[in-house]
Amino acid sequence: MSSILQYSIRVPGTSANLGPGFDLFGLAFRIYNQFQFQFLPGKEFKISVKGMERLPFGPDEDLVLSSYRSYFEKFLSGKEIIPYSLQMDLKLPMKGGLGSSASAAVAGVCAARFVHKNFYPGISIPKENEFLFHLGQIEGHPDNTIPAYLGGFVFSYFNGNRLEFVKKKFPKKIRCFLIVPNLETSTHQSRKTLPSSYSTEDVIFNMSRVATWMEFLDSGKISLLKLALDDRIHTPYRMHSEFELNPFLTQVHKNLIGYSLSGSGPSVLLFSERNKAVRVEKILKEKISEFVQENHFHCQILSLKVEEDGILESSKKIRIL
């Protein structure tokens, strides 16, 4: 009787940027993509998605596999890449601004690290910062992958060949909602809309709002969050006059502390006081129903709580006859 190794990882969704923290800020939520790997040396890679007959992405878009391979190239150069059978349970909207791509990257490199420990125990495992630096580099910016891995609110950036990060707990007096339109945004294409340079005034403005975010996280003062969400670096160029959700946001903004584009969009993260969340959610559902009827594309509302602990991993041996 022989056995195979099974590794499972649950990765939370994330919202990046949060207004002024372009490529720096990210916040993890209790909504997850789950990945279950079984490692079968000598076999082929196999992938399936729960509830789907076909994969929702093409071979060139398989970010789990490309991230998995990247770990081998970086930390196990020259070693056999162990194939896997993977089943995914995907709850994050694809290309919807909630870190679905980052969840795949996290799953891929964490699965490769598991293989490293179990199939190549004689080779040193990368130190935590080496691992995090590599993880952050996969998307070119760490604002989704690092909070997905660590949980909570994370401020992270590259410093040479190191990843610097600050993790903070998010104030419990705030409740978040995500408006997810049935639209897709390409982060790569969205970045092309941004200017190549900014005025000193706009840079100083954003620096002040980044600092205000830090003070809000420490103090929990709601008035600071209102200020902290302001941005002049990416939001005005992505939430432009023709942004699809503008009419809806105009109707509901007075009931909110504020809002931010989630990543490059098209989803928008809404911030409410927790003690008003029930009333706010009712208003949001009423207004989004009216908005959908008028604009003829579907939107969903997600009520989100912050995930403070990041990924959840487990593994076991499965005996086979």
C-alpha positions as CSV (number, residue, x, y, z in Angstrom):
1,M,0.0,0.0,0.0
2,S,1.4,3.4,-1.0
3,S,0.3,7.0,-0.2
4,I,0.2,10.4,-1.8
5,L,0.5,13.8,-0.2
6,Q,-2.4,16.2,-0.1
7,Y,-2.0,19.9,0.6
8,S,-4.9,22.3,1.0
9,I,-4.8,26.1,1.3
10,R,-7.5,28.7,1.8
11,V,-6.6,32.1,0.6
12,P,-8.6,35.2,1.5
13,G,-9.8,37.9,-1.0
14,T,-8.1,41.3,-0.8
15,S,-8.8,44.8,-1.7
16,A,-5.8,46.8,-2.8
17,N,-4.9,50.5,-2.9
18,L,-7.7,51.7,-0.5
19,G,-7.5,55.2,-1.9
20,P,-4.1,56.7,-1.7
21,G,-2.0,53.5,-1.1
22,F,-1.4,52.8,-4.7
23,D,0.6,49.5,-5.0
24,L,1.2,49.7,-1.2
25,F,-2.0,49.1,0.8
26,G,-4.1,45.9,1.0
27,L,-6.8,44.5,3.2
28,A,-7.8,40.9,3.5
29,F,-11.5,39.7,3.9
30,R,-13.4,36.6,5.0
31,I,-14.2,35.5,1.5
32,Y,-11.9,32.8,0.1
33,N,-10.6,30.8,-2.8
34,Q,-9.7,27.2,-1.8
35,F,-7.1,25.0,-3.4
36,Q,-6.6,21.3,-2.8
37,F,-3.4,19.8,-4.3
38,Q,-2.4,16.1,-4.6
39,F,1.1,15.5,-5.6
40,L,1.7,12.6,-8.1
41,P,5.3,12.2,-9.1
42,G,5.6,11.1,-12.7
43,K,2.0,12.1,-13.6
44,E,0.6,15.0,-15.5
45,F,-0.7,18.3,-14.1
46,K,-4.5,18.1,-13.8
47,I,-6.8,21.0,-12.8
48,S,-10.6,21.2,-12.1
49,V,-12.9,23.8,-10.6
50,K,-15.8,22.9,-8.3
51,G,-19.1,23.4,-10.1
52,M,-17.6,24.1,-13.5
53,E,-17.2,21.8,-16.5
54,R,-14.6,24.0,-18.1
55,L,-11.8,26.1,-16.6
56,P,-12.6,29.8,-16.4
57,F,-9.2,30.7,-17.8
58,G,-6.9,29.5,-20.6
59,P,-3.6,27.7,-20.3
60,D,-1.6,30.9,-20.5
61,E,-3.6,32.4,-17.6
62,D,-3.0,29.6,-15.2
63,L,-1.5,31.7,-12.4
64,V,-1.3,28.8,-9.9
65,L,0.9,26.8,-12.2
66,S,3.1,29.8,-13.3
67,S,3.6,30.8,-9.6
68,Y,4.3,27.2,-8.7
69,R,7.0,26.9,-11.4
70,S,8.5,30.3,-10.4
71,Y,9.2,28.9,-6.9
72,F,11.2,26.0,-8.5
73,E,13.1,28.4,-10.7
74,K,14.0,30.6,-7.8
75,F,14.6,28.2,-4.9
76,L,14.8,24.7,-6.5
77,S,16.7,25.4,-9.7
78,G,17.4,22.3,-11.7
79,K,15.1,20.0,-9.6
80,E,12.2,18.1,-11.0
81,I,9.0,20.0,-10.9
82,I,6.6,17.7,-9.1
83,P,3.2,17.5,-11.0
84,Y,-0.1,17.9,-9.1
85,S,-3.8,17.3,-9.4
86,L,-5.6,20.4,-8.3
87,Q,-9.2,21.1,-7.4
88,M,-10.2,24.7,-6.9
89,D,-13.3,26.1,-5.1
90,L,-13.5,29.7,-6.3
91,K,-15.6,32.3,-4.5
92,L,-13.7,35.4,-5.6
93,P,-14.9,37.2,-8.7
94,M,-12.5,36.8,-11.6
95,K,-10.9,40.1,-12.6
96,G,-13.3,41.8,-10.2
97,G,-10.9,43.7,-8.0
98,L,-10.9,41.2,-5.0
99,G,-7.5,39.6,-5.5
100,S,-8.5,36.5,-7.4
101,S,-5.1,36.6,-9.3
102,A,-3.2,37.1,-6.0
103,S,-5.0,34.1,-4.4
104,A,-3.7,31.9,-7.3
105,A,-0.2,33.3,-6.9
106,V,-0.3,32.6,-3.1
107,A,-1.6,29.1,-3.6
108,G,1.0,28.3,-6.2
109,V,4.1,29.4,-4.3
110,C,2.8,28.0,-1.0
111,A,2.1,24.6,-2.6
112,A,5.7,24.7,-4.1
113,R,7.1,25.4,-0.6
114,F,5.2,22.4,0.7
115,V,6.7,20.3,-2.0
116,H,10.1,21.7,-1.1
117,K,9.8,20.6,2.5
118,N,8.5,17.1,1.7
119,F,10.3,16.1,-1.5
120,Y,13.6,18.1,-1.2
121,P,14.2,18.2,2.6
122,G,18.0,18.4,2.1
123,I,17.7,21.8,0.4
124,S,17.3,24.8,2.7
125,I,13.8,26.4,2.8
126,P,13.9,30.1,1.9
127,K,13.8,32.5,4.9
128,E,10.4,34.2,5.4
129,N,11.4,37.5,3.9
130,E,13.0,35.8,0.9
131,F,9.7,33.9,0.4
132,L,7.6,37.1,0.9
133,F,9.8,39.1,-1.5
134,H,9.3,36.4,-4.2
135,L,5.6,36.3,-3.6
136,G,5.3,40.1,-3.9
137,Q,7.3,40.1,-7.1
138,I,5.0,37.7,-8.9
139,E,2.5,40.5,-9.7
140,G,5.1,43.2,-9.6
141,H,3.5,44.9,-6.6
142,P,2.8,43.3,-3.2
143,D,-0.5,45.0,-2.3
144,N,-2.7,42.0,-2.9
145,T,-0.4,38.9,-2.4
146,I,1.1,40.0,0.9
147,P,-2.2,40.8,2.8
148,A,-3.7,37.6,1.3
149,Y,-0.8,35.7,2.8
150,L,-0.6,37.6,6.1
151,G,-4.1,38.8,6.7
152,G,-5.3,42.1,8.1
153,F,-4.3,45.5,6.8
154,V,-0.8,45.4,5.2
155,F,1.4,48.3,4.0
156,S,4.2,46.7,2.0
157,Y,6.8,47.8,-0.5
158,F,10.1,46.6,-2.0
159,N,13.4,47.8,-0.6
160,G,16.1,46.5,-2.9
161,N,15.9,42.7,-2.5
162,R,13.8,42.8,0.6
163,L,10.1,43.2,1.2
164,E,9.3,45.8,3.9
165,F,5.8,45.5,5.5
166,V,3.7,46.8,8.4
167,K,0.7,44.7,9.4
168,K,-2.1,46.3,11.4
169,K,-5.4,45.2,12.8
170,F,-8.4,46.9,11.2
171,P,-10.8,48.8,13.5
172,K,-13.8,46.6,14.3
173,K,-16.1,49.6,14.4
174,I,-16.0,49.6,10.6
175,R,-18.0,47.3,8.3
176,C,-17.2,47.0,4.6
177,F,-19.3,46.2,1.6
178,L,-18.2,45.4,-1.9
179,I,-20.2,46.3,-5.0
180,V,-19.3,43.8,-7.7
181,P,-20.6,44.6,-11.2
182,N,-20.7,41.9,-13.8
183,L,-17.9,43.6,-15.7
184,E,-14.2,42.8,-16.0
185,T,-11.2,45.1,-15.8
186,S,-7.7,44.3,-16.9
187,T,-5.1,45.6,-14.4
188,H,-2.6,45.9,-17.2
189,Q,-4.9,47.9,-19.4
190,S,-6.1,50.0,-16.4
191,R,-2.5,51.0,-15.7
192,K,-2.2,52.5,-19.1
193,T,-4.7,55.1,-18.2
194,L,-2.5,56.6,-15.5
195,P,-0.2,59.6,-16.2
196,S,3.5,59.1,-16.5
197,S,4.2,61.9,-14.0
198,Y,2.4,63.8,-11.2
199,S,2.6,67.3,-9.8
200,T,4.4,67.9,-6.5
201,E,1.0,69.1,-5.1
202,D,-0.6,65.7,-5.9
203,V,2.3,63.7,-4.5
204,I,2.2,65.7,-1.2
205,F,-1.6,65.3,-1.1
206,N,-1.3,61.5,-1.3
207,M,1.6,61.4,1.2
208,S,-0.7,63.2,3.7
209,R,-3.5,60.7,3.1
210,V,-1.2,57.7,3.5
211,A,-0.2,59.1,6.9
212,T,-3.8,59.7,7.8
213,W,-4.5,56.0,7.1
214,M,-1.9,55.1,9.6
215,E,-3.3,57.4,12.3
216,F,-6.8,56.1,11.6
217,L,-5.7,52.5,12.1
218,D,-4.1,53.4,15.4
219,S,-6.9,55.6,16.7
220,G,-10.0,54.3,15.1
221,K,-11.3,57.8,14.5
222,I,-13.9,57.7,11.8
223,S,-13.3,61.3,10.8
224,L,-9.8,60.3,9.8
225,L,-11.0,57.5,7.6
226,K,-13.1,60.0,5.6
227,L,-9.9,61.9,4.9
228,A,-7.7,58.9,4.4
229,L,-9.7,57.6,1.4
230,D,-8.9,60.6,-0.7
231,D,-6.6,60.0,-3.7
232,R,-5.1,61.8,-6.6
233,I,-2.7,59.2,-8.0
234,H,-5.0,56.6,-9.6
235,T,-8.6,57.0,-8.6
236,P,-9.5,60.1,-10.7
237,Y,-8.2,58.3,-13.8
238,R,-10.0,55.0,-13.2
239,M,-13.2,56.3,-11.7
240,H,-13.6,58.8,-14.4
241,S,-16.8,60.6,-15.6
242,E,-17.9,57.5,-17.5
243,F,-17.2,55.0,-14.7
244,E,-20.2,52.6,-14.7
245,L,-21.0,52.7,-11.0
246,N,-20.9,56.6,-10.6
247,P,-24.7,57.0,-10.6
248,F,-25.1,54.4,-7.9
249,L,-22.3,55.9,-5.8
250,T,-23.9,59.3,-6.1
251,Q,-27.1,58.0,-4.6
252,V,-25.6,56.1,-1.7
253,H,-22.4,58.1,-0.7
254,K,-24.3,60.2,2.0
255,N,-25.0,56.9,3.9
256,L,-21.3,55.9,3.9
257,I,-18.0,57.0,5.5
258,G,-16.5,56.8,2.1
259,Y,-15.4,54.4,-0.6
260,S,-12.4,53.3,-2.7
261,L,-11.9,51.5,-6.0
262,S,-11.0,47.9,-5.2
263,G,-7.7,47.4,-6.9
264,S,-8.0,48.5,-10.5
265,G,-11.8,47.9,-10.3
266,P,-14.5,47.6,-11.4
267,S,-15.6,46.6,-7.9
268,V,-15.9,49.4,-5.3
269,L,-15.3,49.0,-1.6
270,L,-17.7,50.8,0.7
271,F,-17.0,51.8,4.3
272,S,-19.7,52.0,6.9
273,E,-19.9,52.4,10.7
274,R,-20.6,48.9,12.1
275,N,-23.5,50.2,14.3
276,K,-25.2,51.5,11.1
277,A,-24.4,48.5,8.9
278,V,-27.8,46.8,9.0
279,R,-29.6,50.0,7.8
280,V,-26.8,50.8,5.3
281,E,-27.0,47.3,3.8
282,K,-30.8,47.6,3.4
283,I,-30.3,50.9,1.5
284,L,-27.6,49.5,-0.7
285,K,-29.7,46.5,-1.7
286,E,-32.7,48.8,-2.6
287,K,-30.5,51.2,-4.6
288,I,-28.6,48.5,-6.4
289,S,-31.8,46.8,-7.4
290,E,-33.0,50.1,-9.0
291,F,-29.6,50.6,-10.6
292,V,-29.5,47.2,-12.2
293,Q,-33.0,47.6,-13.7
294,E,-31.9,51.0,-15.2
295,N,-28.5,49.9,-16.5
296,H,-29.0,46.3,-17.6
297,F,-25.9,44.7,-16.1
298,H,-25.9,42.6,-12.9
299,C,-24.3,43.8,-9.6
300,Q,-23.9,41.9,-6.3
301,I,-23.3,43.3,-2.9
302,L,-21.0,41.5,-0.5
303,S,-20.9,42.2,3.2
304,L,-17.3,41.7,4.3
305,K,-15.5,41.2,7.5
306,V,-11.8,41.5,7.8
307,E,-9.7,38.3,7.8
308,E,-6.9,39.0,10.3
309,D,-5.0,35.7,10.0
310,G,-4.4,35.3,6.3
311,I,-3.9,31.8,4.7
312,L,-5.0,28.6,6.3
313,E,-3.0,25.5,5.4
314,S,-3.4,21.8,6.1
315,S,-1.9,18.6,4.7
316,K,-2.2,14.8,5.1
317,K,-1.2,11.5,3.5
318,I,-3.8,9.6,1.6
319,R,-3.3,5.9,1.4
320,I,-4.0,4.3,-2.0
321,L,-4.3,0.6,-2.9
